C-alpha cells in the first residue's frame, strides 16, 4: 500500500486501520514513553515545546535516551504557539533560531518531525529532514475557527507543494457544520490520487470536534492524536485518551 513510513509505521490515506500518535511532555518523556508502549501507541509525539529546560544538550540527551529505551517511532514536534484543551494560550519563549537549532540537533535521533506550514524556518527544517532521510509533517493549525472549504483546500494545496511528506490540518469547530467542512476536506483529498504520495491527517478540535477524532481515522485521516492521561494540562482541545480510542478500534 502506498503511503509514508514513520519508523516502521505506514501512514496512508487509503488505509482504514487507524494509527495513533500519543503526545508526551518533554520533562516526563522517559516515564511516559513506557506508558505509551503499554497503551499500544503506534507513534510517540514528543512535544519539545513542553520542556521546562530549553538547554539544547538536555533536550538532545533526552532523545538519545528515548531512542535506546523504546522501539516506538519518535515524532518531534515543537510548536511556536498553541492553545490547550482548557483554553490556555502558550508561546515558545525562544526565537525561531532556537527552534531550528533544536530541530537540527535532535534530527539524528527521531523518526520524523512536524513543522508548521507558515513557519519561517519551515524550509530549513525540511532541509535537515531531507539530509537525514526523515519524513516531515507539514502542519496547519487554526485554534480560533474552521475556515471555508475553499480556504482549507488552498491550505492543503500549499502544503502539498512543499517538500513535506505528510499534511496535517487541524481547525477549531464551533458547530456541526464546521465538522462537516473538515470531513468534506478529508474525503475530497483521499479521493484524489495526490494522497497516495502525501497522506493527510484532518482534525476538528474542540468538544464538537471530538467525533472527528473517532471517525476521521476510519475514513482516511492517516494519524490520530491522543493523550495518556485525562488530567494533563497540555492536551489539545477535544483530544481523547488512547485507552478510550483503543476500546473503540
Secondary structure as UniProt FT lines:
FT   STRAND          4..6
FT   TURN            7..8
FT   STRAND          9..11
FT   TURN            13..14
FT   STRAND          20..25
FT   TURN            27..28
FT   HELIX           29..38
FT   TURN            39..40
FT   STRAND          43..47
FT   HELIX           48..50
FT   HELIX           56..69
FT   STRAND          73..77
FT   STRAND          81..84
FT   TURN            85..86
FT   STRAND          89..91
FT   HELIX           96..106
FT   HELIX           107..109
FT   STRAND          112..116
FT   TURN            117..118
FT   TURN            120..121
FT   HELIX           122..131
FT   TURN            132..133
FT   STRAND          135..142
FT   HELIX           149..160
FT   STRAND          166..172
FT   HELIX           176..190
FT   HELIX           194..197
FT   STRAND          200..205
FT   TURN            208..209
FT   HELIX           210..215
FT   HELIX           216..218
FT   TURN            219..220
FT   STRAND          224..227
FT   TURN            230..231
FT   TURN            237..238
FT   STRAND          240..241
FT   HELIX           242..248
//
